Amino acid sequence: MLKIIDAHIHLDHYNNQEIKDIIERDSSLEALISVSFDLDSSKKNRELAKIYSKVKPAFGYHPEQTPPTDNQMEELFSWIKSNQSDMVAVGEVGLPYYLRKEQKLTTLQQSQYIDLLEAFIKLSKELEKPIILHAVYEDAPIVCDLLERYSVSKAHFHWFKGDSKTIQRMAENGYYISFTPDVLYEEEIQQLVQPYPLQQIMVETDGPWPFEGPFTGKMTHPSMMKESIKTIAEIKKIPIDEVYHHVLYNTKSFFFI
C-alpha cells in the first residue's frame, strides 16, 4: 500500500470525533505533522500525540494574529524548550501576509513580527529542529534572508506562493515546499509544481481549511492528498508511484520520523 504523510495540518482545530475519523479512516495515512497556533494549541497537540502515535506535533505561534506579549513569548519559548523532545519541528511560524492585507500595520508592528520570527529561527537552530514557515509572496524573501543569516537550511514553506526568483532561491537553498489539494484547480499553484525539485516537495492539507473544486463542501481530510499526488505526477509527467515514493521519503527524512 502506498503511504502518505500530511506535512501540515491543524489537527487540534478538529473536534474529537473528526480527529478519530482522520486518524483511523485511511490505513494509508502513516503520520500527520500537526502544527500549533500558540501555547494552548501546542499543549493540545502534545496531548494528541500521546493518544495517537501517528500525530507528530510542531510547536510555535501562527503569525496571522496579534503578536504575543513579552511575557507570553517568554512562557511559550520556555515551554517549547522544556518539551522539545516531544516535537518534530518549530511551527507554524512566519509573517502575517493576509493580516497585513486586511489591516494597515505600522512599521513598528511589522518589525515586531520579523523580530518574533527571527527568535523562532534562532530557536530552531538552537534546538536543531526543522522550521515550518508561513511566508508567501513578498514575505518570502525576508524569511529567506533570515534563514540564510542563521544558516538554517531545514526549512519548510507550507502552501507557498511567490515569484520565480524566490522559487529558484528557495530551491537552491534546499528548502522544502508542500502542496495542498488546491493544486487540482489553482493555476498559480500548478505553475509551482514543474520547476520545483521533486526531492524537495511534500503534500499537506492545512486542515481544517476547506477546499473548492472536487472538495467543495467536504471536511478536509488527509485522503485528499492522494489527488494532490496524482496531479503532481501529471504535471511533472512522471509515474505516480515515483511521486508517492519521493514525497513520503522527503517528509520522513525532513522531520526525522
N, C-alpha and C positions, 0 to 999 in steps of 0.2 A: 504494500500500500504506500502511495506517495504521501509523505508527511508535510505538514505546514506549520509555521510559527507566525503568530501575529506579532509583528515587531513594534506595534504601538496601539494600545487600547486603554481606555479609562474604565477598567473593569469595576472599580468602586462606584461608578456612576450608574450601574445597573442595579435592579433590585435583586434580592436573594434568589428568587426563582429563576430570573433571567440568567444570573451567574451560573447557577446549577445547570441550566439548559446549555449555555455556551460551553461549559467545561465537558459535559457528558454527551451532547448530541452527536458530535462528529469525532469518530475514533481516529481520524487522520490528523487531528489537532495535537501537536506534540507539546507546545508551550505557548504562553502569552506573556509579552512584556507589558506589564500594567504600570503605566506612568502615573505620577502623582501631581495633584493640583496645589497642595500646600501641606502643612504639617499634619492636620487631621486626615487628609487623603493619604498621606504617606503611611500613617499608622494603620489605616484601614487596609491598605494594600499589603502591608506586612502581615496583618491577621489573615487575609485571604490566602496568602502564600503558605501559612501554617495549615490551613484547611485543605487547600488544593495544591498538590505538588507541581502541577502544570503552570502555576502562576509564578512569574519571576518579576518581582517588583523593582521599580526605579523610584527614587525619592528626589523631590525637587519642588519648584514653585512656578506655576504656569504664569507666563508674562502678561497675558491678556486680562489683567486685573490690577487693582491698586497695589503698589509695592508694599512689602511688609515693613513694619516699623523696625527700628534698630533692635528692640527687644525681641520682636518676633523672628527677625533674621538670626539673631544670636541663638535663640531657642531651637530653631529649625536646624541650623548648622551643627549645633551641639548634639541634637538627636540623631542626625544623619551619621555623624562620626561614631556615635555610640552603637549604631545599628548597621554599620557599613557591611558587616558580614552577611546581612540578610538581603542586600540589594545587588542587582546586576549592573546598575548604571545610575548616574545622576540625571534626573529628568522628570518632568519636562520643564526645560528652562529656555530662555531666549529673549526676544524683543517683541514689544506689543504692536505689531503692524496694524492689525484690524482695530484695536482700541485707539490708536493714533489717528486712524481714518475717521472714526466716529467722534472723537473728542480732540480738541486742539490742546496738545500737551505743550507745556512751556519747555524751553531749553533745559531748565533745571530738572524738570520731571523726566525728560528723555535721558539726561545724564544719569539719573538715579537708576533707571532700568539697565543702562550699559554697565554701571558700577556693580549692580547686583549680578548681572550675567558674568562679568569678569570674576567676581568672587566665586561663582559656581564653577567656572572653568578652572580656576586655581584649585578648588576643592577636588574636582575630578582628577587633576594632575597629582595632587597630594595623596588621594586615596587609590590612585591607579585604577580608576573606573572609567568606562566609556561615558560619553555625554550625549544626551538626546535633546535635539535642538528644534525650537520653533523659531524659524528665521526665514522669511520669504522676501522676494523682490529686493528692494534696495537695502533691506536689513542684512541680507546675507553677506555682502562684502565686509560690513562692520564686524560680523561674527567671525568671518574668515581671518580678519586682521588680528582679533583677539586669540583665536586658536593658534595662529602662527606665532604670535608673540610668546605664548607659553609652550610652544612645541607640543600641542595636543593634536594627535592625529586620529585618535579613536573617537570620531565624531559622526553622529547620525542625524542628518537633516530629514525630519519627517514631513511628509506631504509637501515636498519642496516645489516652489515656483520661482523662476528667476531668469536672468538674461544669459545668453550663450557664453559670454566672457566669464561670468561667475561659475557657470556649469563646468567649463573647462578647468578653471582654477580648482574647484572642489574635487573634480575627478583626479587631477594631477596630484593633489594633496592626499589622496587616498580616503576621502570622506565618503560615507555611505548615504544613500537616499532610499526612501521607501515609497511605494506607490499604493494608493488607496483604490477602492472599487470605482472611483470616478475616472480611472484610466480607460474604462469601457466607452465613455461618452464625452469626455472633455478633451478637445483637440490640443489645448495648451499642455495638458499632462501627457498626452500621447507623443507629442513632439520631444519630450524629455527622454523618452524610453530609448530611442535609437542611438543617440550619441553617448549615453552614459554606459560605462563599462558594466557588463553583466556581473562581474566579480565584486561589484560594489552596490548591488541592488538588493533590497528586501521588499517585502509586502506587509501591509498593515490595514487596519480598518479605521483607526481613530474612533472606534465606537465609544459611546452610543450615537455619535454623529450620524444623521440619516443621509442616505444617498438617493439619487434620482435614477432615471433610465429604467433598466430592468429591476432595480431595487426599490422603486418608489413604494412607499407605504409599508416596507418590511423593516423589522428590527435588524439593526446592523449586527451581523454575526460573522465570525472568522471564516465560515464556509464560503463567504462571498469572495475570499481571496483566490479561490480556485479559478474564478472567472477572470480575475486580475492577471493571474499567471498565464492563462490561456491567451489573453490579449497581448501580454508582453511577448510571448512566443511568436504570435502572428506578426507583430510589429518588427521584431528582430529577425523574423524568418529563420527560426531555429526550432528544433523539436521541443515539444512541451516538457518531456521528461528531463531534458537538459536544463530547462529553466527551473523546474522543481528542484533538481539536484543543487544547482548553484545557489538559489535563494535560501534553501534550507542550510546549506553549508555556510553561506555568508552570515546568516543570522546566528547560528550556533557559535561560530568562531568569533564574531564580533562581540557577543555578550558573554562568551566563555561559559556556555551552557551545554 
